[in-house]
Amino acid sequence: MIETDLLAEFWRDSQVAFPVWSWALSAVIILSLQIVGVRRGVSVGAVGLCLLGMIVYAIWSFDPALNESLYFGSVNWDPLAQSLNGLALVISLGVYLMSLPGLFSDSKLFRLNYHQYPEFLTCLLLSGFGIAVAVSAVDLTSFFLGFEALSIGTYAMCGFFRSQIRSTEAALKYLFVGAFATVVFLWGIAMLYGATGSTGYADIAATIAVGPEPLVLLACIFITAGLAFKFALIPFHFYAPEVYDGAPTPVTAFMATAMKVAVVGAGIRLFWGVLGDLSHLWLPMWLALCVLSILVANVWALQQRSLKKLFAFSSISHAGYIGLALLVADPSGSEWPLFPVLSYITIYSLMSLGLFALVTWMENRDEVFLIEDLRAYARKNLGRSLLLAVFIAGMAGFPPFAGFVIKLMVFQALIAQGYVGVALLAVVGSIIGAIYYLRLLVSIFMSSEESGAASGWSGMLDRLYSIRLVVGLTVLVTCIGGLFPNVFADRIFGVLGRSSVNTEISRDSSE
Amino acid sequence: MTGLDISFYILAIFLLGSSALVAFRPRPIEAALWLILHFFLTSILYVIMGSHFVAIIQLLVYAGAIVVLFTFVILLLNLNPEELGLKTSVSWASFVLFLGGIGAVLLCLHVATPELLAPLSEVERASDFGSIESFSRALLGRYVWGFEVAGVVLLLAVVGVGLLAYKKPKGSKLS
């Protein structure tokens, strides 16, 4: 019977794809706990256990040889999906740990809003599900739904501090802009479907290879624009600074990292898997967006007063570098195409997590965190200032830290593929970027004026040591990644890079 | 020109008219009622194309659920035209201009690409095209993953609304 065959296949696929739907399963567990009416602490603890369990399972089940098409060609469970899913898990755990201390805060804002912390965490888990779906999607429907799940969860999380107008405003802005981006996405998807008659990536690629139609070209433009929206590339970035500023800081960290992970996963599959034959069409557009982001975002960042807006512009410029790394992920161009983009997104995500965890730890949520608040912060708290310095140096790409190595790899890959001019512009951009990072460091360590407001804030009470855990681990990554890049290269990406393109060790790690 | 064609053009005129009324009536609730007429006419369009299932879904989901939601929101907000700053209805000139403009664009499209509106040939239209059985087979077979993920997205939307809009009953203590 056909029905039993379908069921058997569905059951078999579900076993392989467990890491994807376990996100939704944990969310349902938390919701059930809430419905039963357990104490808030129990469901919050259950979220942590679920995330830890999923991370353990993701590591245990990681199989670089696995490359299976599941659910009738909707999901491709391969090393790329596995590793990005793992990264999404780590990010979600980091965000969870960062937001945890708010439970114990005495401030009115936190007491009022953390009443709904379990719902917040459910949104976090389901957004994570969206990432897992988006990075493993090889079908336009699941690609779109994955991004929707991720976006809707993020809109809701942005407005978590309901009693604060900044947070609500961020949620509303993000919702409106995000809805617009969704429409652009759908427009492109509809045209791609209309031109090729199928939603599966493999079928679309086969149709495109025969001969592109005008509709496919339009679809290319719209899908690139949609991805640029989600990626916050200039000129599709306009919502990012204010949304990043208004959202609760752990959510800012989630937006700055998780969205990029999803775009990287989906972008690699879409650009190089489906539209690879049309790279002459979307490549110049994407290139221009990335270079513009690197240059303009860094210049705009120079004029910011709010710390989180500064970091938002910094994350826009980083999106530019990741976009460039995506661009050199040409499977025919180099022997190890995914290496720069995956190492960049991983190290960048961990650095951002640490940076925002530190901001969560230091900030006074009732006020906007201005840059001048940090003046002479080192006199008050040298330890935190040094940690902040490590992250800032890492984000800026100063040599001993991991941020330098990943940028270097992108530049190397760009030059190796003949984009010398682009590489030069990117270098110029990162030099401009270094200015505001340096200015921040100078203000923290060398200012002789009286201390800024941040020195007076008591900051978040980190009772469970969760923020310190995140900051400590990410500082370790930022330092080791720069001092011993080969550790990362061989242990983490070596397996992945080798398996996905079947070549021996690349020059980057063998040096 | 067959009877089907003629009925299509009559239907098209009514469709345009009802959509223009949705846009130009000053009272939101009136616009919502015109929207219902619009959805009914659209579903007749689907019947002409031979997909009965989509026609039913159009009525159930759009006219049944979404317009009810609209109406609900409108009643909840309780806006009247004075508050919206609309003293009078929009002038007839702009109404006609709008209809004429949209109609001209559609006519140009129709003339330029006649194949867009051509009915599906019998070869393309399988015998069970649009039937409930083939639809559910596709939904729970080829597209089962998307179907399930869509369910999760809806769940997320419900949770998100709860997160943003839930009000604690008065008198309950902060935990």
Chai-1 contact restraints between the chains, C-beta under 6 A:
chainA,res_idxA,chainB,res_idxB,connection_type,confidence,min_distance_angstrom,max_distance_angstrom,comment,restraint_id
A,L6,B,G141,contact,1.0,0.0,6.0,A-B,restraint_1
A,A24,B,V152,contact,1.0,0.0,6.0,A-B,restraint_2
A,Y71,B,V144,contact,1.0,0.0,6.0,A-B,restraint_3
A,Y71,B,W145,contact,1.0,0.0,6.0,A-B,restraint_4
A,F72,B,R142,contact,1.0,0.0,6.0,A-B,restraint_5
A,S74,B,W145,contact,1.0,0.0,6.0,A-B,restraint_6
A,V75,B,W145,contact,1.0,0.0,6.0,A-B,restraint_7
A,R111,B,L174,contact,1.0,0.0,6.0,A-B,restraint_8
A,Q116,B,L163,contact,1.0,0.0,6.0,A-B,restraint_9
A,E119,B,V159,contact,1.0,0.0,6.0,A-B,restraint_10
A,E119,B,G162,contact,1.0,0.0,6.0,A-B,restraint_11
A,E119,B,L163,contact,1.0,0.0,6.0,A-B,restraint_12
A,T122,B,V159,contact,1.0,0.0,6.0,A-B,restraint_13
A,C123,B,V159,contact,1.0,0.0,6.0,A-B,restraint_14
A,C123,B,G160,contact,1.0,0.0,6.0,A-B,restraint_15
A,L126,B,L156,contact,1.0,0.0,6.0,A-B,restraint_16
A,V133,B,V149,contact,1.0,0.0,6.0,A-B,restraint_17
A,T141,B,G146,contact,1.0,0.0,6.0,A-B,restraint_18
A,S142,B,W145,contact,1.0,0.0,6.0,A-B,restraint_19
A,S142,B,G146,contact,1.0,0.0,6.0,A-B,restraint_20
A,L145,B,G146,contact,1.0,0.0,6.0,A-B,restraint_21
A,L145,B,V149,contact,1.0,0.0,6.0,A-B,restraint_22
A,L145,B,A150,contact,1.0,0.0,6.0,A-B,restraint_23
A,L145,B,V153,contact,1.0,0.0,6.0,A-B,restraint_24
A,E148,B,V153,contact,1.0,0.0,6.0,A-B,restraint_25
A,A149,B,V153,contact,1.0,0.0,6.0,A-B,restraint_26
A,A149,B,L156,contact,1.0,0.0,6.0,A-B,restraint_27
A,I152,B,L156,contact,1.0,0.0,6.0,A-B,restraint_28
A,I152,B,A157,contact,1.0,0.0,6.0,A-B,restraint_29
A,I152,B,G160,contact,1.0,0.0,6.0,A-B,restraint_30
A,G153,B,L156,contact,1.0,0.0,6.0,A-B,restraint_31
A,A156,B,G160,contact,1.0,0.0,6.0,A-B,restraint_32
A,A156,B,L163,contact,1.0,0.0,6.0,A-B,restraint_33
A,A156,B,L164,contact,1.0,0.0,6.0,A-B,restraint_34
A,G159,B,L164,contact,1.0,0.0,6.0,A-B,restraint_35
